[in-house]
């Protein structure tokens, strides 16, 4: 802008700074050329002293050509020419405002746009102020956090506020005397089973809780004092560079100046330029054609006939390229050829087509149809570049084949036309053109064709499966760059390394790199392989040879990065800063990473200084993740690049910094074996922090309010059946509630105490008399299985307002308990006086529970405070409600009874899921606890002489199960045929004569397995504790099972008998069922009380059979009965059913 400097006297001062402003705009991507300079010069000559807003409008109108540039212009202008303080600018700042040339009142000259010399100091002072502000914010945040913590601690000492109670019934009449229960009324079980804890509460000693952390705090202070005395004058770590100044975040390598043709040699281009054929046109020149004149004069009998020569012109060169070809080498060759022919003055036109050249689009947008073109066939040399893939597809299409034939036949009339197969025969282009007599060459033969020279046969070139020799050196040298490498830079690097390689081999590098454009972008694994090979070839005794190719390649990249740094440093100004910007630090990071190969100590220190910036730190960690030392080069993963030195040989400081920055992705392992070099401030801070933590722990144990800790920690399988909860009732007192959903034990415990629990699966009396009401914890099933569906409450408590002797009320209570809808039912008219016995817990502890009230139609609601879900049904038709419980899965209370109020859920029974592929219906069996096996007393139903055969059922023991799904029926022949099509048998009969391995394989094919022995018995019992799932009365066995007395010595279709409580059919009788366990007669002997999901997997000479069969007597059909057989045996009375893990774990 030197011309602008003399445009006017008033503008002399700002003109120098205007150059900086225009350079900054150009750097931000706003195009500014000579035309814009001339416009500005002319405008400033007309208005030599514009105001600030006028100048802004002038510059915007002249320089901003796209809306996307306006935001950048506005930001830079505000920095370059800020408004003067105290002046109210009311004029519009839009570039369309007609400020230039308007008549206005003259005002004193405003300060001209210039950047003060102290701009850098201002930035630094603003940075310092920003640091202080951040520090103050952190301090205020920490103080507020401490205050919030103290406030919470004191607030939490207060007991929980009482939960508002629901309106009670003060006019409740005295309860009437209880009615006698009719003899024919259904009877619930006398006992129910639940987990009962033996509680031992202990409080840790004062020395263990407070003295030990206090001692640690004192020792930490003493250690810090000793370190201060010894190391207060030492330092070891390089300082961080601090935050960067404003500026560009990254500046890639500038493109190299064009270095001339590369793929086509100068001899090739010279041959193409000078050898383009010339054709004879119809135009007549003024030169006499002597030979033709003599010939025609002789033929005319001596009469003179003068003939003139025809004009001879060079042929046009038409280059048509298939748009479907995405080969960067083809594009570059076309560019080199077009540029050379154009510079020689030869007419060249570029066109494109799609698959077949039936319609060509020139680069100016016009279209050409070769089929309709007649006059230019003689005057053009046509080169058609394609890979033949599209032609092959069209030739295989019956609809489009005729179009291709027409085009190729038309091309036979063109005298100088050639196809260039850029795929070098991959799609058979030459063979397709041969019947038409059309010439086909490869890309390297194109100059010879254009030069009218003989085209020699050229062997097909393919990239080798692996790089080797100088080509591998070239590839490895380009892999040193973290960015994709342009072709020109790759050629410059090859020349720097003095590698005698043809430029055509650059295509091989592109193929090996899987590059999609004309840049080399190596995948991480191939880059690592190249660089590891490069290092091995160039390293001796952990050092890179000075004259090795690796050293030369490193020098090349370092030279270019440093040259870029120097150029940017020289051209920086106040609007285009460079030093200490994010871009320069990224450039320094790349230089340090290259220096890391040969100078690890200096490079690591440089990187550590840059590591203080978050963005640079992420870049360093990402690059370090793929780097390792020489000893780690052979380890996985394959993306690791091994540097030539050993980490163990580096100084401790360097090793620690490498570990901190994630070198080799082994930061965790390195931190375990390395210690940070002595940094006094950090060590003292650690000692002080340790002391603070120690004193805080000591104070917490002396005055804190920690909840009691329950021990032992129970496995996940026990979560649905065991409850452990604590609630603060005073400053240092808690109520602990432990037990099962049906029975809870509530006891006080001091804060910070340890509650030792010894759990026992124990039977308790089921019915508790409470005035004229009864509290039931079980229906007909003493070990009823609770629900495990998502969202199912921790406890489900139900009140039924009815006389305990009422048959419909008793049936409803037993249905609720047996189906898992209720854990406890309070049955009676005076239930309001006894509801606390049902709830058991403090109201603040009932949030995970639900309470359902089934009241008479005219009853008022009355309930103690309850934080969980509360639902209410008002009805006198209890039988109707009982009938509505017959569904699978879980429904909301309103879905079962639309007139219900509030919230709540009911469970009708296990959820069933149909496997469409196999036809098997799976029943969800929720987790729980049961007693597995038999007792001595239970074996007394067996004849004394046979009793010894059943002692493998002893002892009876407690087992806890996770949720699972099991087949509703035994696998049928029809279901088995989905896996083995040739299996015979009636569809509805259970499959038999199946060996154990085939049974297991079938189950695995449907995503399941054979059930374990524990799963099978848990599902067979369905919550019962009797011999059979329906009770101990063998006379009822025929209702539920096919066995020796009613089967007629044959198996029967499944689902002909009544199911067990879980809806499972034929768990007793019909056919024996394989299970997953190996048979061990002493399997039950050593099992503990808290065992879960047991399975015998040793001594598999025989496998367990369960359930009995149609040929078995009643004692073999008991839920606990065990049998065995060889797994390879096929028997007419052995089948199986499948089980799988539940899709919904609690």
C-alpha angles and dihedrals in degrees: 000000000000088000089058092054092072098039095101140351094236091056097048096102101048096043093081092055091044089069089059091049093051091047090052091051090049090051090052090058101262107137112235120173142157093290092058090047091053093047092051092047092052093045093049091050089056093045106025096172110038122174119246096263092043090051090049092051091047094051093044093051091048102040109025108082101156131045091233090063095055097080092052091047093050093050095048093045092054089053094044098044112018117187117264112257114252096024118112109215108205100164119105114262096204115121091235094064110115095231098136113084096010120136108249139160113270113249130186113282113273121225110279121239109271133140114237119241091238094061094114091050089051091052091050092048090049089050090052091049089049090053091051090049092051091048091050091049091051092049092049090047092052092048091050090047091052091048091049090049093050091046092050091048093052093041092049090056089069116090116253113272115254116266112239111259125230115248112279131213108251093177096059107147119229111276117261119239114278118263121233116258113245115244092239094054115120111261125220122220115283092227138027128203124234142152110268119190130214103216127213117176120197132175119212117245119262092244094054095044101039110006097059098053090042090054090049090052092052092048090050091054092048091048091050091051091051093050091049091054093050105035106025091113097046131092131178113167125080112242123253118252094233126225118334124246122247114282143097116335097213138002116194123212111288114246116259121250112263108276098194131253118343111169094043115050121226090252090055092050093045090052091050093047098046098034101054103127122246124222131211112243131198092252115112121224129202092249116106116237098222098188094048091043092054092047095049092044090054090049090051092057096255097314107136112252114181118207124190127208120258119239115263118210132180113254121254113249112225116190113194117185128191109242090214091065108097099182115134091202090059091052093049093048090050091050093049092047095045092047094050095046092046092050088053090055096249118142110251128176128186123210140169135212138181116248096311126036096236090120123025124196115208121219090254091060098257119129130225130197110205089199092062097040115103112150100055101050092094095043101051138073104210122202116187114194116196141134094228094234094116092046090053092053092047092047089055091052116088092206098052101032093091092056091054092049091051093051094047092047090051091052091059088074093058109096098205109033129127137175117224112208103211090182090058096230100321093128099031098251096154092053091050092052097043096082089057095049092240118151120240124191137167126251096263092057094057097096091051091052093049090047090054089240124141110277107228120211109268124204117234112263120214130176109256118249088245133024117242142170121002091348090061090048089053092049093048092049091054090047089065088074115089090209131061110278119233119225094248092052091048090053091048090051091050090052091048090054090045093230114170094224132138118241088233087072088069085079089061090055091051090051093050091047093048087229117177096199136030093285129092109238109168119207113241096253095048091043090053092048092050095047093045089053090046091052094049092051095047103039130093121175093348092307132104113240113250094230097036122121090245091057091048091049091049090050090051095053093041090051092053095046092047092046089053090050091050093047093050092046091053095047098044121116136169092283094041105043119182112166113089092004123134090253094054091048091052088050090050088050091055091048091050091048089054091046088052089078093064108013107036097165096054093038094051091051091050091050092048090055089053092045092081091078113082097219093046090045090056090050093049093048092048091052094041090053089072097041128086138161127263093272092056097049095099096050129097139296103063092219091072116114114210115217118212097250134071120246092213090061094056123095117273092249092055092046092052093049090049090052092048092052092049100252110189091000087275100114094129094050092043093050089055095057102031129067123208113256113257106284103172098207093048094047093047090048089052092050092048091046091050090050091050091049091048094050090044091053091047091050091046093053091046097045106007131118104221117163120249114271119231119219139230103032107234124222120254092257090069096054095091093049104036127057124199117176138154132199128185113238099172140000096291103007131091135186110226120201117197133166138067131312090265099045129027132187114210120196138157121251132179122245116273091019126140116233111206111200126196106192126208128181099228139171117237132184109278107207119054117190112225108178105293091341132083130214112214124192097176139030119201091319115074092194099036115179115243125221120268101183118133111279094015108150124253089240129011113204123186133193118200112191100211141099111283089229094057109112095215091050092050092048090050092049093049092046091051092049098041095047093049096248092119136033092191133010125202106206121190148075095256093051093129091071092054104035093111088064087057096046095039095178137085108270091244089062097054100079094108092048135081131218121202120194118201102188135172116268097260099036126123121230116254124167140143120251110295126176098193129079114303123197131178136200120188111198142123092204098088093159090061090051090049091052091051091060090072099102137102122257128354131321133180117258092250091052090058096038112017093196092058121121130219127003133314145118134232130204119214096183142295118333116250126211126189118219101216096200098055101021092235118143111214120206118209112234110195121219123265146126129279142162111259125202129009139292126228089255092053091054091059091088086071120083111266094238091055098040094094090064091064100049089105084081091066137138109031107226142175119261129180119207136201118225118278141160125242134187115271090223139012111281108274130217090252092053092046090053090064085071101031110029097192095056110126128216143089112299099237097043119096114258113256140176089052121143119227095253092054091049091052092045092052092050091049090052089062094045095262141090139215110289118254117247090253092050091049095051093042090053093042093053093045091193098321126123097196131101091266129021092255096048141276098298107110090192089074094053093097090064092060107026148038108229142146096298100051109018102080089227095291139095119256135211114280121260094029091121134053117281127240122253091283094052094255118145130218095006082142116051136332095097135357113254128223115229130192099251128100112236115255118163090208097044093118097048103088102030118130127228093251098048116140132198096350122194131176111226103162131082094027099177088118133024128220122256123200141188106032125245146246089275095050131096121243097264090060090057094062117123091243098044116121131197134167143206141176108280091229094054121110112207131177091229100047124093134141147216129219133239134190139185113277115261087217113054115185 
